[in-house]
């Protein structure tokens, strides 16, 4: 039986997605984009107003060049991020463009992932110094030195998030690698998804690394017991739950939430993604209604949710941009 507050959040997500799908069915080919937009609004206290969201999306489209990736479906997730996080989204978009150009000037490649890294910086602080941007590049290069073939531009947003952590670049990279090597000896498969899990666990500076690893294994086992062995795309959910003392006990709640979504014709073809969405909604509900608000873990969970969403948006954006554009694009 779903708790009322969690069910309400799932219902809100469904309603926002239904409206988006009805209004934008001819403009968006990848329905996961609209699912992500709905998630961003459902997790935020700012009410969803379609016309306001559409105006912001159109503003983005009209303020970039002809071959810019933000002409594609990525403008919708960018609009949602700006609208849910800021009171003056249009001005913040201009700030975003400025950060993007500074990242490009520091040798980040043009494209969807650099825009998302710029969003991370915009959300973290008002002004990013040249040293901040250089630190991101150093962390990215550190990632690549350990995992040459796994690390790509899609890791820029995570590098931006990790750059805000304490410690030297070497200490941060060593912590990431500690998670990767230890988890790969358990049930987790080596590859991009495990690297991502290692990155998001590294955002938690408060919890002992080996304790987080134990919790990950416990959460993974709980998913298996529920009848759903985690796929690579679910590793971030495992990482989210590992932040909680008894995150393994929340697996059944997430699976109930996913079943709630699976029962709707709008979502029945996205069963794996529904688990991710239910987990995000459950964690946001927990952040609003429990003592997590009173602890430092709140900001850590918020950062990890951002990391997960940034990675999902990057994958979706690269797919839609490739489909929509025959040119290179910015």
Secondary structure in CASP SS format (residue, H / E / C, confidence):
PFRMAT SS
TARGET T0000
AUTHOR 0000-0000-0000
METHOD secondary structure of the structure
MODEL  1
X C 1.00
X C 1.00
X C 1.00
X H 1.00
X H 1.00
X H 1.00
X H 1.00
X H 1.00
X H 1.00
X H 1.00
X H 1.00
X H 1.00
X H 1.00
X H 1.00
X H 1.00
X H 1.00
X H 1.00
X H 1.00
X H 1.00
X H 1.00
X H 1.00
X H 1.00
X H 1.00
X H 1.00
X C 1.00
X C 1.00
X C 1.00
X C 1.00
X C 1.00
X C 1.00
X H 1.00
X H 1.00
X H 1.00
X H 1.00
X H 1.00
X H 1.00
X H 1.00
X H 1.00
X H 1.00
X H 1.00
X H 1.00
X H 1.00
X C 1.00
X C 1.00
X C 1.00
X C 1.00
X C 1.00
X C 1.00
X C 1.00
X H 1.00
X H 1.00
X H 1.00
X H 1.00
X H 1.00
X H 1.00
X H 1.00
X H 1.00
X H 1.00
X H 1.00
X H 1.00
X H 1.00
X H 1.00
X C 1.00
X C 1.00
X C 1.00
X C 1.00
X C 1.00
X C 1.00
X H 1.00
X H 1.00
X H 1.00
X C 1.00
X C 1.00
X H 1.00
X H 1.00
X H 1.00
X H 1.00
X H 1.00
X H 1.00
X H 1.00
X H 1.00
X H 1.00
X H 1.00
X H 1.00
X H 1.00
X C 1.00
X C 1.00
X C 1.00
X H 1.00
X H 1.00
X H 1.00
X H 1.00
X H 1.00
X H 1.00
X H 1.00
X H 1.00
X H 1.00
X H 1.00
X H 1.00
X H 1.00
X H 1.00
X H 1.00
X H 1.00
X H 1.00
X H 1.00
X C 1.00
X C 1.00
X C 1.00
X C 1.00
X C 1.00
X C 1.00
X H 1.00
X H 1.00
X H 1.00
X H 1.00
X H 1.00
X H 1.00
X H 1.00
X H 1.00
X H 1.00
X H 1.00
X H 1.00
X H 1.00
X H 1.00
X C 1.00
X C 1.00
X C 1.00
X C 1.00
X C 1.00
X H 1.00
X H 1.00
X H 1.00
X H 1.00
X H 1.00
X H 1.00
X H 1.00
X H 1.00
X H 1.00
X H 1.00
X H 1.00
X H 1.00
X H 1.00
X H 1.00
X H 1.00
X H 1.00
X H 1.00
X C 1.00
X C 1.00
X C 1.00
X C 1.00
X C 1.00
X C 1.00
X H 1.00
X H 1.00
X H 1.00
X H 1.00
X H 1.00
X H 1.00
X H 1.00
X H 1.00
X H 1.00
X H 1.00
X H 1.00
X C 1.00
X C 1.00
X C 1.00
X C 1.00
X C 1.00
X H 1.00
X H 1.00
X H 1.00
X H 1.00
X H 1.00
X H 1.00
X H 1.00
X H 1.00
X H 1.00
X H 1.00
X H 1.00
X H 1.00
X H 1.00
X H 1.00
X H 1.00
X H 1.00
X C 1.00
X C 1.00
X C 1.00
X C 1.00
X C 1.00
X C 1.00
X C 1.00
X H 1.00
X H 1.00
X H 1.00
X H 1.00
X H 1.00
X H 1.00
X H 1.00
X H 1.00
X H 1.00
X H 1.00
X H 1.00
X C 1.00
X C 1.00
X C 1.00
X C 1.00
X C 1.00
X C 1.00
X H 1.00
X H 1.00
X H 1.00
X H 1.00
X H 1.00
X H 1.00
X H 1.00
X H 1.00
X H 1.00
X H 1.00
X H 1.00
X H 1.00
X H 1.00
X H 1.00
X H 1.00
X H 1.00
X H 1.00
X C 1.00
X C 1.00
X C 1.00
X C 1.00
X C 1.00
X C 1.00
X H 1.00
X H 1.00
X H 1.00
X H 1.00
X H 1.00
X H 1.00
X H 1.00
X H 1.00
X H 1.00
X H 1.00
X H 1.00
X C 1.00
X C 1.00
X C 1.00
X C 1.00
X H 1.00
X H 1.00
X H 1.00
X H 1.00
X H 1.00
X H 1.00
X H 1.00
X H 1.00
X H 1.00
X H 1.00
X H 1.00
X H 1.00
X H 1.00
X H 1.00
X H 1.00
X H 1.00
X C 1.00
X C 1.00
X C 1.00
X C 1.00
X C 1.00
X C 1.00
X C 1.00
X C 1.00
X H 1.00
X H 1.00
X H 1.00
X H 1.00
X H 1.00
X H 1.00
X H 1.00
X H 1.00
X H 1.00
X H 1.00
X H 1.00
X H 1.00
X H 1.00
X H 1.00
X H 1.00
X H 1.00
X H 1.00
X H 1.00
X H 1.00
X C 1.00
X H 1.00
X H 1.00
X H 1.00
X H 1.00
X C 1.00
X C 1.00
X H 1.00
X H 1.00
X H 1.00
X H 1.00
X H 1.00
X H 1.00
X H 1.00
X H 1.00
X H 1.00
X H 1.00
X H 1.00
X H 1.00
X H 1.00
X H 1.00
X H 1.00
X H 1.00
X H 1.00
X H 1.00
X H 1.00
X H 1.00
X H 1.00
X H 1.00
X H 1.00
X H 1.00
X H 1.00
X H 1.00
X H 1.00
X H 1.00
X C 1.00
X C 1.00
X C 1.00
X C 1.00
X C 1.00
X C 1.00
END
